[in-house]
Amino acid sequence: MASNDFKYVVQDFNRFYIGARWTYGEMMVNEYMPFKWKAIIAHYIMKAVDPDTTMENHIFFLTEEDFAYQTYRELKAKFKMNVWVPADGKRNRTGHYESRTYSIEEIVKSKELHDRMDTIIVEELQLSKLQLMSFAV
């Protein structure tokens, strides 16, 4: 993959979509990143994580006790992922990737996702503008 794949910031009426390959340090200096998200990263997430860590790598190592997990949960963060679906020999004769969206709670609590994390491609973080606006920093 190219070095800038999954490094983007897009918004629509309700949400921000942030590519999961950004490191937290890169997000802090990107001019298109929402300011409130940068403030949340600086105050809550980067205190326990290295600036060179990507969201893609970070989310699979969170526990329910981590403050970063609690922050993502309060924001009702969702992650869009491409999950490998193995062949079942019936309808699905060959394996394929399927795009799915998971909440941070589902990711942290799912043993299946953790066991298969090497075959999962995390694409983006989806943040509700309303949740971001109402989050107190």
Residue, then its C-alpha position, 0 to 999 in steps of 0.5 A: m500500500a502507498s504511504n498515504d493510503f487511509k490518511y484522509v479527513v472527510q466530513d459530511f453533514n453528521r460525521f468526520y471520517i478520519g483515516a486510520r493510518w494517521t499517527y497521533g503526532e501527524m494528526m496534531v500537525n495536520e491543518y485539516m484535522p478538526f481542532k476539537w479532535k486534536a484537543i482530545i488527542a492532546h489532553y486524553i489520548m497522547k498521555a498514555v500513547d506514543p505520538d508515532t502510534t496509529m489508531e489502527n495499531h492502538i485500538f486492538f491493544l486497548t482494555e476497558e480500564d484504559f482512559a483512551y478507551q473511555t474517551y473513544r467510548e464517550l465519543k461513540a467512536k466507530f471504526k470501519m474495517n475490512v474483515w477477512v471472511p473465509a470460504d465456507g464451501k457453500r455460498n462463499r466458495t472463496g474467501h473475501y474481504e467484507s467492509r464492516t463498521y464496529s463500535i469501540e466497545e465491540i472491538v475491545k470486547s471481541k475475542e474473535l477480532h483480536d484473534r484475527m487482527d492480523t487479517i483485518i484492515v482498519e480503514e477509518l475512524q468515524l466521529s459524530k459531529l454532535q458527540l465531538m461538539s458536546f465532549a468537554v475538554 
